[in-house]
Amino acid sequence: MRLEFVRWNETDPVASDRAFETTTVDVSARGLGLSRVPTLTSDLKQKLISGHLKVRLTLTVDRARQLHLFGRLVWAGLELSRAVDDDRAGLSFIDIPDAAFWFLKEYVEKRLPIDS
């Protein structure tokens, strides 16, 4: 997965060459958890959580399909006020197209264990 931080009014969903690689550790139709996120300063976290910046994502699914989405930071590390060494973060998708939502929902449901 690739991501980059952009201004809130950015509308082009396709990542630029400034985007960096990260690892998805949890995904749902509403958001995802990441690891290998670069250290976020408290100033950058504040801008992401408050809505001054958002995250542009390119999510590769099954090595074949790419989804271009935007998200907002929900949590990062342990505290908003601390520049942490923890490299995990949680994002909530924003303005997700209906087709992408239903694709992710079906994708996740197919991979969930079925209780019998």
Legacy VTK file of the C-alpha trace (Angstrom):
# vtk DataFile Version 3.0
C-alpha trace
ASCII
DATASET POLYDATA
POINTS 116 float
0.000 0.000 0.000
1.146 3.543 -0.708
0.135 6.690 1.138
0.905 10.365 1.334
-0.338 13.330 3.328
-2.228 15.941 1.312
-4.289 19.068 1.943
-7.918 18.533 2.850
-9.150 20.085 -0.425
-7.118 17.674 -2.611
-9.417 15.815 -5.013
-7.083 13.756 -7.228
-7.143 10.241 -5.728
-4.087 8.971 -7.625
-0.922 9.057 -5.517
2.057 11.058 -6.650
5.649 9.880 -6.690
6.004 11.364 -3.174
3.890 8.537 -1.718
5.640 5.976 0.442
5.132 2.268 1.033
3.499 0.994 4.207
1.913 -2.247 5.400
-1.791 -2.883 5.958
-2.407 -4.960 9.090
-6.193 -4.719 9.278
-8.788 -3.717 6.690
-12.539 -3.205 6.631
-14.951 -1.438 4.326
-14.726 1.634 6.587
-10.996 1.933 7.244
-7.705 0.218 7.905
-4.856 -0.270 10.325
-1.284 0.320 9.196
2.196 -0.491 10.333
5.497 0.866 9.059
4.080 4.394 9.086
6.819 7.028 9.341
7.162 8.743 12.697
4.445 11.360 12.975
5.351 14.505 14.855
2.723 15.828 17.227
2.198 18.786 14.837
1.566 16.491 11.855
-0.754 14.242 13.896
-2.722 17.302 15.019
-3.126 18.480 11.394
-4.250 15.009 10.295
-6.703 14.474 13.156
-8.153 18.008 12.984
-8.823 17.807 9.238
-6.226 20.257 7.941
-4.588 17.335 6.122
-5.837 13.969 4.942
-4.228 10.794 3.645
-4.264 9.754 -0.003
-4.111 5.944 -0.298
-3.422 3.463 -3.038
-4.501 0.054 -1.799
-3.487 -2.926 -3.934
-5.895 -5.824 -3.515
-4.962 -9.359 -4.603
-1.954 -7.979 -6.528
-4.264 -7.032 -9.384
-6.742 -4.329 -8.418
-5.834 -0.919 -7.056
-8.215 1.259 -5.064
-7.452 4.973 -4.849
-9.010 6.373 -1.682
-8.765 9.159 0.869
-8.707 8.675 4.621
-8.402 10.581 7.832
-6.183 9.680 10.741
-8.155 8.243 13.649
-5.231 7.251 15.861
-1.448 6.994 15.741
0.926 5.696 18.368
-0.187 6.108 21.948
-0.865 9.796 22.500
-1.829 12.741 20.312
0.609 15.026 22.131
3.648 12.771 21.837
5.945 12.152 18.867
6.067 8.383 19.207
8.325 5.682 17.895
5.288 3.424 17.455
4.847 2.911 13.708
1.143 1.971 13.716
-1.829 4.123 12.775
-5.544 3.768 12.080
-7.363 5.472 9.215
-11.034 5.904 8.448
-11.978 6.144 4.761
-13.649 9.391 3.701
-15.730 9.981 0.582
-15.306 6.331 -0.415
-17.022 5.561 -3.724
-19.900 3.088 -3.404
-18.205 0.563 -5.720
-15.024 0.601 -3.599
-17.021 0.242 -0.361
-18.951 -2.789 -1.605
-15.814 -4.334 -3.132
-13.944 -4.046 0.190
-16.938 -5.313 2.168
-17.184 -8.414 -0.022
-13.398 -8.866 -0.031
-13.248 -8.836 3.779
-16.313 -11.061 4.227
-14.838 -13.706 1.894
-11.738 -13.883 4.075
-13.452 -14.026 7.478
-13.670 -17.423 9.135
-17.195 -18.790 9.078
-18.571 -20.054 12.387
-20.403 -23.344 12.120
LINES 1 117
116 0 1 2 3 4 5 6 7 8 9 10 11 12 13 14 15 16 17 18 19 20 21 22 23 24 25 26 27 28 29 30 31 32 33 34 35 36 37 38 39 40 41 42 43 44 45 46 47 48 49 50 51 52 53 54 55 56 57 58 59 60 61 62 63 64 65 66 67 68 69 70 71 72 73 74 75 76 77 78 79 80 81 82 83 84 85 86 87 88 89 90 91 92 93 94 95 96 97 98 99 100 101 102 103 104 105 106 107 108 109 110 111 112 113 114 115
